[in-house]
Amino acid sequence: MSGGLFFGINIALKGMMAQQSALNVTSHNIANANTPGYTRQRANLESSIPMSGLKPGTGQMGSGVEVGEIRRIRDAFVDYQIRNETSKLGKWESISETLEQIETVFMEPSETGFNDLLGQFWSDWQELSKFAESSPIRTTLKETAVSLTDMLRHMRDQLTDIQNDTLHHIEIELTDINSITSQIARLNNQIVNISLSNDNPNDLLDKRDNLLEELAKIGNVTITDIPGLNGEPSGAVEVKLGDITVVDQSGAKEVTSVTLEDGELAGLQKVAEDGEGLDTDTVQYYINKLDSLAVGLAKAVNDIHSQGKTLDGSTGSDFFVFKDQDGNVIDLSSVDWNDPFASGLSAGNIYVNPEIESDPSKIAAAKGDVGVGQDALFMKGNGETALEIAKLKDQLMDYDPQRGTLTVSDSGGTTLSDFYKDLVAELGVATEESGRMVTNQETLVEQLQKRRESLSGVSLDEEMANMVRFQHAYQANARVISVMDELLSTIVNGLIR
């Protein structure tokens, strides 16, 4: 009889211990309700091994309850979806942010933008054609031209800075990748060691999942379980970034370069692309177009200006020049105009001819041979060359996308002004599209995160209800022990009497 009472007390004691463990898990959940990346845990209670032979012929008797495992409430498929869509979001965020920076370079439409300045440049030539001998008008034209070339160089430098910053950012991302993979490898080892003792390293798994999401934001990842000696998952995972294995059972692998389809790094790699046939979401595309505009403008103006006459009757020189890295003027007569960029010509080194900048009288506004007497005065005062240059505003130009050249052609499909406007329009469309993709991906990722939160997040109301439930169960088991103790006392007292 007393043996049965002791057995009952043991069952109640195990019940108290199980409820205490469940309360501890609940307390842990409540404490981490606001911890980023925390996954709520649950103590799975299961009946302990029943006992046989306590009373022959009546069957086994239950021995109480015990905690089978403490596990995370997590959906691996939702995690996969979040990592996948987060990678896509990271890519479009990088592209969108870079294109927005490029937009600030051009600042169009604006009264102080390049398009307005180019229009003023043509107007000044038109005005000079009417008053070719006017020193103030020549000075105004010269100053406008200087401002025009200053702006071209400034925009080119800003675009180059954006490109260099992007390349630097890529190096930072590679450093971040190596830091994250090293942490994942260390967590792999800790998780395997704890798993070998048949424990669930729930909090370590949370940390690793958070790191995997950080890595997924940088680039598209593939996660595979690493099997143990028995063929079952060991707890460690193999991680691939793109096609490169960055974490395996031997540890983390240093990454110095990687080609990706998605992620922040993929976006940075995309906008930093160099070469020919580039898309409108690359920095180099706008650098190339700006170079084409600057070189095309310079050649079109120079071809006319070099045939004109200055105030002293001299033949005009090049109105625009290009300088090399040492500040020396490049000899344009030796340039292959089928590939002017090979000679170092770009928007980054275009200037007004120093001779004209220091002496506006050298602007060749006139046309024709210089005569004598009254004819000489007439020739000095005519503005036919200036008028021809002013007409370049509406002159058709041909753009060769393969060579990047912009040349005067009556069969062309654009003008210098329209070429620039088209460039700005392309940028606007690309920026809008990338912004739309960012918004769409943010919405999708947010929905997936809400789905995961509804499953894995901590609900304080639910945890409070669980706490009351476990508390009552604990108290009930304690009451059973109290009753068993009273029964045992009755037996003991009866035997003494």
Secondary structure, 3 states (H helix, E strand, C coil): CHHHHHHHHHHHHHHHHHHHHHHHHHHHHHHCCCCCCCCCEEEEEEECCCECCCCCCCCCECCCEEEEEEEECCCHHHHHHHHHHHHHHHHHHHHHHHHHHHHHHHCCCCCCCHHHHHHHHHHHHHHHHHCCCCHHHHHHHHHHHHHHHHHHHHHHHHHHHHHHHHHHHHHHHHHHHHHHHHHHHHHHHHHHHHHHCCCCCHHHHHHHHHHHHHHHHHCCEEEEEEECCCCCEEEEEEEEECCEEEEECCEECCCCCCCCCCCHHHHHHHHCCCCCCCCCCCHHHHHHHHHHHHHHHHHHHHHHHCCCECCCCCECCCCEEEECCCCCECCHHHCCCCCHHHHCCCHHHEEECHHHHHCHHHCCCECCCCCCCHHHHHHHHCCHHHHHHHHHHHCCEEEECCCCEEEECCCCCECHHHHHHHHHHHHHHHHHHHHHHHHHHHHHHHHHHHHHHHHHCCCHHHHHHHHHHHHHHHHHHHHHHHHHHHHHHHHHHHHHC
